[in-house]
Amino acid sequence: MIEIIIGIIVIISFLSFIFVIFNNKYELVNIKIDKANEDIELYLKKKIELLDRTRPIIKKALKTKEFMEDLDKIPVDAPNIEVNSMLKKIYNELFKALDEHEKLYKSDALVKILDELNNTEEDIIGAIKFYNDTVVEFNKLVVSFPSNIIALFKRYKKMDFYNNEKREIFEILNKD
């Protein structure tokens, strides 16, 4: 009888140990995802500010009243993924105008802002790469045994990526 009790205690201890290990993995990944989201949000706000600073310079040079008006339509509470998508379109609109009007490059103020904008864009790309890599790690935990049991208890679902490239890679890995 004592052997059965000891066996049950050992099994419960082992299962508890496994639960703690995988729960800690989830906690670590969630911390990394939160940090990546904070960084992305910070860089996106900086990008909005820089794009906004280009508007008066370009409006004055092109003698137009409207330019990058979608910048004012970005919802304050929109998720980072949506804000990033909106900003990509506005960013492309800016560079289309620059390509069509090369005289804009004569403005030193605009060139300085564009340099800052390029640096911010690189920061965003790096933060998104870190986020996507961490989401791959999280999604692997959600679908693989035994961590998927914890995901079931905690109601974790697979998370979205910032671009389709990582989603396609994850789907390929998931099929194997």
C-alpha positions as CSV (number, residue, x, y, z in Angstrom):
1,M,0.0,0.0,0.0
2,I,2.8,2.4,0.9
3,E,4.4,1.7,-2.5
4,I,1.2,2.9,-4.3
5,I,1.1,6.1,-2.2
6,I,4.8,6.8,-2.9
7,G,4.2,6.1,-6.6
8,I,1.2,8.5,-6.7
9,I,3.3,11.2,-4.9
10,V,6.2,10.7,-7.4
11,I,3.8,10.9,-10.4
12,I,2.1,14.0,-9.0
13,S,5.5,15.6,-8.2
14,F,6.7,14.8,-11.7
15,L,3.6,16.3,-13.3
16,S,3.8,19.4,-11.1
17,F,7.4,19.8,-12.1
18,I,6.6,19.5,-15.8
19,F,3.7,22.0,-15.4
20,V,6.0,24.5,-13.7
21,I,8.7,24.2,-16.4
22,F,6.3,24.7,-19.3
23,N,4.3,27.4,-17.5
24,N,7.6,29.3,-16.9
25,K,8.4,28.9,-20.7
26,Y,5.0,30.6,-21.4
27,E,5.7,33.3,-18.9
28,L,9.1,34.1,-20.4
29,V,7.7,34.1,-24.0
30,N,4.9,36.4,-22.9
31,I,7.3,38.8,-21.3
32,K,9.3,38.9,-24.5
33,I,6.2,39.5,-26.6
34,D,5.1,42.3,-24.3
35,K,8.5,43.9,-24.6
36,A,8.5,43.6,-28.4
37,N,5.1,45.2,-28.5
38,E,6.2,48.1,-26.3
39,D,9.2,48.7,-28.5
40,I,7.1,48.5,-31.7
41,E,4.6,50.9,-30.3
42,L,7.3,53.4,-29.3
43,Y,8.9,53.2,-32.8
44,L,5.5,53.6,-34.5
45,K,4.8,56.7,-32.5
46,K,8.2,58.1,-33.5
47,K,7.4,57.3,-37.1
48,I,4.1,59.1,-36.9
49,E,5.8,62.1,-35.4
50,L,8.5,62.1,-38.1
51,L,6.0,61.7,-40.9
52,D,3.9,64.5,-39.5
53,R,7.0,66.7,-39.4
54,T,7.6,66.1,-43.2
55,R,4.1,67.3,-44.1
56,P,4.5,71.1,-43.8
57,I,7.8,71.0,-45.6
58,I,6.3,69.1,-48.5
59,K,3.1,71.0,-48.6
60,K,5.0,74.3,-48.8
61,A,7.4,73.0,-51.5
62,L,4.6,71.5,-53.6
63,K,2.2,74.3,-52.9
64,T,-0.6,71.9,-51.9
65,K,-3.0,71.9,-49.1
66,E,-3.4,68.1,-48.7
67,F,-0.7,65.6,-48.2
68,M,-0.6,62.3,-46.2
69,E,-4.0,63.1,-44.8
70,D,-4.4,59.5,-43.7
71,L,-1.9,60.2,-41.0
72,D,-4.6,62.0,-39.1
73,K,-7.0,59.1,-39.4
74,I,-4.9,56.6,-37.5
75,P,-7.0,55.5,-34.4
76,V,-5.2,56.1,-31.1
77,D,-6.2,52.7,-29.8
78,A,-5.6,50.7,-32.9
79,P,-3.4,47.5,-32.5
80,N,0.2,47.9,-33.5
81,I,-0.2,45.5,-36.5
82,E,-2.9,47.8,-38.0
83,V,-1.0,51.0,-37.3
84,N,2.1,49.5,-38.9
85,S,0.1,48.6,-42.0
86,M,-1.4,52.1,-42.2
87,L,2.0,53.7,-41.8
88,K,3.5,51.6,-44.6
89,K,1.0,53.1,-47.0
90,I,1.7,56.6,-45.8
91,Y,5.4,56.0,-45.9
92,N,5.1,54.8,-49.5
93,E,3.1,57.9,-50.4
94,L,5.9,60.1,-49.0
95,F,8.5,58.4,-51.1
96,K,6.3,58.4,-54.2
97,A,6.1,62.2,-53.8
98,L,9.9,62.4,-53.2
99,D,10.5,60.4,-56.4
100,E,8.2,62.6,-58.4
101,H,9.7,65.8,-57.1
102,E,13.4,65.5,-56.6
103,K,13.6,69.2,-55.7
104,L,12.3,68.2,-52.3
105,Y,15.8,66.7,-51.5
106,K,17.2,70.2,-51.5
107,S,15.6,70.9,-48.1
108,D,18.1,70.2,-45.4
109,A,15.4,69.9,-42.8
110,L,13.6,67.3,-44.8
111,V,16.7,65.3,-45.5
112,K,17.5,65.2,-41.7
113,I,13.9,64.0,-41.0
114,L,14.2,61.4,-43.7
115,D,17.5,60.1,-42.2
116,E,15.7,59.8,-38.8
117,L,12.8,58.2,-40.5
118,N,15.0,55.6,-42.2
119,N,16.7,54.8,-38.8
120,T,13.3,54.5,-37.2
121,E,12.2,52.2,-40.0
122,E,15.2,49.9,-39.3
123,D,14.3,49.9,-35.6
124,I,10.7,48.9,-36.4
125,I,11.9,46.1,-38.7
126,G,14.2,44.8,-36.0
127,A,11.5,45.0,-33.3
128,I,9.0,43.2,-35.6
129,K,11.6,40.5,-36.4
130,F,12.1,39.9,-32.6
131,Y,8.3,39.9,-32.1
132,N,7.7,37.4,-35.0
133,D,10.5,35.1,-33.8
134,T,9.0,35.2,-30.3
135,V,5.5,34.5,-31.6
136,V,6.9,31.5,-33.5
137,E,8.2,30.2,-30.2
138,F,4.9,30.9,-28.5
139,N,2.9,29.2,-31.2
140,K,5.1,26.1,-31.1
141,L,4.4,25.8,-27.4
142,V,0.6,26.2,-28.1
143,V,0.6,23.3,-30.6
144,S,3.2,20.9,-29.2
145,F,2.8,18.3,-26.4
146,P,2.9,18.6,-23.4
147,S,2.8,22.4,-23.4
148,N,-0.4,22.4,-25.4
149,I,-2.1,21.0,-22.2
150,I,-1.1,24.2,-20.4
151,A,-2.3,26.3,-23.3
152,L,-5.7,24.5,-23.1
153,F,-5.9,25.3,-19.3
154,K,-4.8,28.9,-19.7
155,R,-6.8,29.3,-23.0
156,Y,-3.8,30.4,-25.0
157,K,-4.4,30.6,-28.7
158,K,-1.9,31.0,-31.6
159,M,-0.9,34.6,-32.1
160,D,-0.7,36.6,-35.3
161,F,2.5,37.7,-37.0
162,Y,3.3,41.0,-38.5
163,N,3.7,39.6,-42.0
164,N,2.7,36.5,-43.9
165,E,6.3,35.2,-44.3
166,K,6.5,34.0,-40.6
167,R,3.0,32.6,-40.8
168,E,4.0,30.5,-43.8
169,I,7.1,29.3,-42.1
170,F,5.2,28.3,-39.0
171,E,2.5,26.5,-41.1
172,I,5.3,24.5,-42.8
173,L,6.9,23.6,-39.5
174,N,3.5,22.8,-38.0
175,K,2.7,20.2,-40.8
176,D,5.9,18.2,-40.0
